[in-house]
Amino acid sequence: MFCPNTGSYPLLGPDLRDNPAVFLSPELRAKSEIPADLGAANALYVRIWDEIKAAK
C-alpha cells in the first residue's frame, strides 16, 4: 500500500485495503507516473480540461 496517511490503514475495511484498483501493486506503481503539482496553474489546467471535455 502507499498512502501518506499510514495511520488510517487499520481503519480501512479489507475490501478497500486489499483492492488493487485503490492501492496499486509495487510493480504497477513503478510503471506509473505521478502528475506534478501545478500550484497556481492548476486552475488554468482545470478550466482548459473542462473546455476540452465540453467540446462537441
Contacts in CASP RR format, 6 or more apart in sequence:
PFRMAT RR
TARGET T0000
AUTHOR 0000-0000-0000
METHOD contacts of the structure
MODEL  1
MFCPNTGSYPLLGPDLRDNPAVFLSPELRAKSEIPADLGAANALYVRIWD
EIKAAK
1 9 0 8 1.000
1 17 0 8 1.000
1 23 0 8 1.000
2 23 0 8 1.000
2 24 0 8 1.000
2 29 0 8 1.000
3 9 0 8 1.000
3 23 0 8 1.000
9 17 0 8 1.000
16 22 0 8 1.000
17 23 0 8 1.000
20 28 0 8 1.000
24 32 0 8 1.000
38 44 0 8 1.000
38 45 0 8 1.000
END
